[in-house]
Amino acid sequence: MIMLVLIFATPYDIPGQRRRKDTPLNGLQKRFAAGEITTEEYLEKKKILETDLAN
């Protein structure tokens, strides 16, 4: 019983499994977190992306 719980509860990547693609907003958040863009650039681009995604 414990082995089954460990097998199914352990997160792992399955080869060939489809992964959810990153959205443009996720990519922007990653760039901001990595320090690649400034706060002003982040907010400006976020506003543009949110406007585009709403349409």
Backbone bond lengths (Angstrom), bond angles and torsions (degrees), N, CA, C in turn:
res aa  C-N    CA-C-N  psi(-1)  N-CA   C-N-CA  omega(-1)  CA-C   N-CA-C  phi
1 M - - - 1.440 - - 1.529 110.30 -
2 I 1.313 117.13 -45.19 1.464 121.18 179.93 1.521 110.52 -64.02
3 M 1.318 117.09 -38.90 1.464 120.73 179.16 1.532 110.85 -62.24
4 L 1.332 117.38 -40.92 1.459 120.31 179.03 1.522 111.04 -63.67
5 V 1.319 116.66 -41.57 1.463 120.20 178.37 1.520 110.03 -62.24
6 L 1.323 117.57 -44.28 1.459 121.47 179.80 1.525 111.81 -64.28
7 I 1.305 116.40 -39.77 1.462 120.16 -178.73 1.528 110.90 -65.48
8 F 1.320 117.14 -45.48 1.463 120.28 -175.13 1.523 113.56 -86.56
9 A 1.317 118.36 -18.87 1.457 120.88 -179.22 1.520 112.30 -91.43
10 T 1.324 117.57 -16.83 1.455 121.35 -179.05 1.529 110.10 -79.26
11 P 1.335 117.10 120.21 1.470 118.98 178.67 1.532 110.87 -72.96
12 Y 1.292 116.37 133.37 1.462 121.15 177.11 1.519 108.70 -155.41
13 D 1.307 115.34 158.89 1.461 121.00 178.62 1.526 109.22 -88.77
14 I 1.305 114.79 133.02 1.451 120.67 176.64 1.522 107.22 -97.59
15 P 1.326 118.27 124.56 1.466 119.81 178.93 1.533 110.66 -57.25
16 G 1.318 116.15 134.22 1.451 121.18 179.24 1.518 113.66 84.99
17 Q 1.316 117.03 -2.43 1.460 120.10 179.87 1.523 109.76 -73.68
18 R 1.291 116.65 136.09 1.465 120.31 178.02 1.516 109.02 -74.90
19 R 1.301 114.26 134.71 1.455 119.83 178.99 1.514 109.07 -108.71
20 R 1.316 115.38 150.19 1.453 120.25 177.37 1.519 108.15 -69.58
21 K 1.321 115.65 130.72 1.461 119.83 -179.94 1.517 109.53 -75.06
22 D 1.318 115.35 146.25 1.453 120.49 176.01 1.519 109.79 -69.54
23 T 1.305 114.92 139.43 1.462 120.05 175.77 1.523 107.86 -83.65
24 P 1.312 117.53 162.82 1.470 119.63 176.49 1.529 112.14 -57.21
25 L 1.330 116.74 -35.69 1.467 120.18 179.47 1.527 110.82 -66.88
26 N 1.328 117.64 -38.76 1.471 120.60 176.27 1.525 110.69 -62.84
27 G 1.323 116.79 -41.59 1.461 120.79 178.27 1.517 111.56 -63.03
28 L 1.327 115.85 -39.51 1.457 120.84 178.25 1.530 110.70 -64.54
29 Q 1.325 116.47 -42.71 1.463 121.09 179.14 1.528 111.02 -62.81
30 K 1.307 116.49 -38.95 1.476 120.30 178.73 1.533 110.61 -65.75
31 R 1.338 116.64 -41.98 1.473 120.15 178.87 1.521 111.06 -63.52
32 F 1.338 116.78 -39.94 1.458 121.11 178.73 1.529 110.53 -66.28
33 A 1.310 116.58 -43.72 1.462 121.02 -179.97 1.525 111.41 -64.37
34 A 1.323 116.53 -32.29 1.467 120.76 -179.95 1.526 112.32 -80.83
35 G 1.331 116.73 -6.62 1.463 120.42 179.32 1.512 113.89 81.89
36 E 1.320 116.87 16.52 1.463 120.69 -179.07 1.526 112.45 -77.31
37 I 1.339 117.03 -25.18 1.459 120.88 179.91 1.528 109.22 -131.31
38 T 1.323 115.78 157.23 1.465 121.10 -178.96 1.529 110.17 -82.46
39 T 1.327 115.20 169.93 1.463 120.76 178.15 1.518 110.71 -60.74
40 E 1.328 116.37 -41.81 1.460 120.19 -179.55 1.529 110.91 -62.90
41 E 1.330 116.37 -44.67 1.469 120.29 178.83 1.525 110.40 -62.72
42 Y 1.322 115.72 -42.77 1.463 120.66 180.00 1.524 111.05 -59.46
43 L 1.339 116.57 -50.59 1.463 120.62 -177.94 1.522 112.26 -63.70
44 E 1.327 116.25 -39.20 1.464 120.63 178.83 1.526 111.20 -64.40
45 K 1.319 115.70 -48.37 1.466 119.88 -178.76 1.525 111.44 -69.00
46 K 1.330 117.22 -35.27 1.465 121.33 178.58 1.521 109.78 -62.99
47 K 1.324 116.86 -43.27 1.458 121.16 179.33 1.528 110.64 -60.92
48 I 1.328 116.11 -43.62 1.473 120.85 178.40 1.521 110.96 -61.94
49 L 1.331 116.30 -46.83 1.463 120.05 -178.74 1.522 111.54 -64.03
50 E 1.318 117.79 -42.17 1.458 120.78 -179.67 1.522 110.79 -65.03
51 T 1.329 117.19 -36.24 1.462 120.82 177.11 1.520 110.44 -66.88
52 D 1.328 116.87 -42.92 1.461 121.11 179.18 1.520 111.61 -66.37
53 L 1.321 117.50 -39.42 1.455 120.87 -178.45 1.526 111.62 -70.93
54 A 1.332 117.52 -27.32 1.465 121.40 179.91 1.521 111.72 -74.15
55 N 1.307 116.83 -24.26 1.482 120.44 -178.02 1.474 112.43 -84.61
